[in-house]
Amino acid sequence: MADRSLRQRLLVRPGGSVDLGSFDPEETHGRTKDAAGEELAAGLARLEALQERLWASASAPVLIVLQGIDTAGKDGTMRHVMSAFNPQGCRVVGFKVPTPVELAHDYLWRVHQQTPARGEIVIFNRSHYEDVLVVRVHELVGERVWRGRYREINDFERLLTDSGTTIIKLFLYISRDEQRRRLQARIDTPEKRWKFRRADLDEREHWDDYIAAYEEALERCSTETAPWYLIPSDNKWFRNLAVADVVADVLDDLELRLPEAEPGIEEIVVR
């Protein structure tokens, strides 16, 4: 059984303050890289079994929100952790620059259409939080508008949870130095250069602004029904362990059960 205290250590306490400057993105909470392979394998087995129960019982929708500054590891997390899920019951949604049709509606319109059905897991690779992050940093709307969105997002998530959706929000946090190393690795590795855009360097210039935006989003939108988890992500191996552990523990709390088999089926002999 995984150490359930890890989930509590990474929880952003509702109503508390967040100072990312005092948070160590290299923290591993006593885990070691040598033992990481075996522990992650156990975590993935838990996730696989839990998702099978969720899909078979169609008992609850589950929404996983992945957020992080550029190169924080959202894609890597999906590749190494969320791959435990059967694609039949799991969807990944990436929110890009809004289309003209999406811009003709309120900013949550396109998001609500992608929320999970019962028994389904949906992973948001970036999410509605971009409307209090990039929108804020680049001043795409006025301050009065984006400040009002904290309440609107909390109301939206409360609507989902009141309707039975479980929301797991994961912020992958890396240091500025680690981002520099990862960006340089993309440039230096020919098969990874396609991931790099010169605009990534422009965004990096806004590091402090993004950190301030994330701090306020975590403070204002970590609620009792939809809390944030702050994942130290400089060490990719620990990031994967932590995400697997948090998600599995939350799913465990749903007390998922496989449906009852047809009566007498155990006596059937297939010939």
C-alpha angles and dihedrals in degrees: 000000000000121000102267091196089075090069090053092048092054096044117114100224111235110248093017130117124253124215109176090186089070094046117094111223089194094058114126101178094229096313118132130212091230091062096037097094095056094042093049091049089055090048093051090050089054091050093048092052094044093050091050089057092046093050095042094049096039084209104142143006116240124202120192115194116200117193132167143136117270113302092011089130109258093143092043091051091054092047096049103031113019090049084083088076122089106243088223089075102027135072131185118212122191117194113212132174106321117260121233089260091051091047089055088065135052114286094254095053095087091043097053090054090061100049117121129267123223111297092014130113116210121189118203111209093201114346150186086317089079085078090068095035119041090018089055097042094049094039093235089155132019123274093250089058099049093042089057090055094072089068092041092051092048090050091048093050091045089054089054095046092045086055091054103267118141111216121201113186117193124187111195106209124198133170123252090246091053091051089052091052093049094047090049090049089056090053094045096047112071095206090052099046092094087070093059125088126179086232087069088072091051090053090048089061087065093056096122092046091052092048090052090048092049093048092055094043091052092047097045099039106039100103136170091255098039111022127178124239117210109215119197101225110174086100106056093199091057092044089057093047093048095048092048091048096048095045093046092049092051091049089047089058089061088068092221118197132191113246118264114265122239111281114267095011091128089069095058118110115197111221 
